[in-house]
Amino acid sequence: MKQRATIPVFIPEEACPHRCVFCNQHHITGKAKAPSTAQVKKIIEEHLVTLKGIPHLEVAFFGGSFTGIPISQQQEYLEVVRPFIERGIIHSIRISTRPDYITKEILAVLKSGHVRTIELGAQSLDEEVLRLSGRGHSVEDVENVALMINAHGFDLGLQMMTGLPGDTPQKSEYTAKRIIDLGAKNTRIYPTLVVKDTDLEILWRSGDYEALTIAQAIEFSIKPYLLFEEAGVEIIRVGLHPSEGFLSGDDLLAGPFHVAFRELLLTEVWKRIYQKIDCPEKKNAITLVVPEEELQFAVGHGASNKKMLQNRFRYVNYLPIKRLEFPGCSQVFSLI
């Protein structure tokens, strides 16, 4: 049984003053209106019907930037959730926002409204990447606000995007390291996509921006992923889900979109582990010990890793075990 679940509520910010190269805020807000408090209550109640028995439930206010809407409206939304929390039905609230939309006053409002997690769209912690992407905030802004959020006792989330203008695999790796240093409890890794009617579309069509291929996006994302895993930072999502950002087939123009991007990335992780096996001649069999939750990735997307090993071994066997029993070394092999 799932140990926790999130009830998503989309709150579009209707007047974002920034024009990030990758975002079409008009397109997003044109398709979605901010829900009324009655609608928010209905969304929660409808989800609760299907989420019975799950130990931890949270309401998440996603969208443009929750703290960019008027404080009075923030308080109204949080008050909708309060009775559910006081009755022990909902256990926490999560909001997403921009680094420059946080003040001590706002943090006080969020704290009194039972918000536990604040996710910041940091996107990059490289000054040039932020400038070229039109983010409208600096690295220092992210760092200062991250410290404030931690100091006020919230769980900090820091999202990153790979492959933005000016980005490199090395810069993405550095961003991941800084996210860890800043004390983030969770993160999301989003490879950059070219969306219709954005400044990035103009750069892409003029040849000034080259969209990442899926293989390149994996190369940009793999080191951050492994760094987060090693540091114990929860990776909530890797790659954009079809339901996020209101992307339709016509909206997405270019970039490494794949519904199973996380699976592709972890397939590559296990592929690189397998490639280190010293086996100059074809052996009879190999048994691979893997954590049971990693089995599908160890086998690989489309069984690609298993097929690769079958070229080197007559028989390929997998021994899935519980994570707690796993020796802690990914390269546990039994050669016959």
Beta strands, then each sheet from edge to edge (+ up, - down):
strand 1: 4-11
strand 2: 56-63
strand 3: 92-97
strand 4: 115-123
strand 5: 155-162
strand 6: 186-191
strand 7: 194-195
strand 8: 234-238
strand 9: 252-254
strand 10: 283-291
strand 11: 313-321
strand 12: 333-335
sheet 1: 1+ 2+ 3+ 4+ 5+ 6+ 8+
sheet 2: 7+ 9-
sheet 3: 11+ 10+ 12-
end
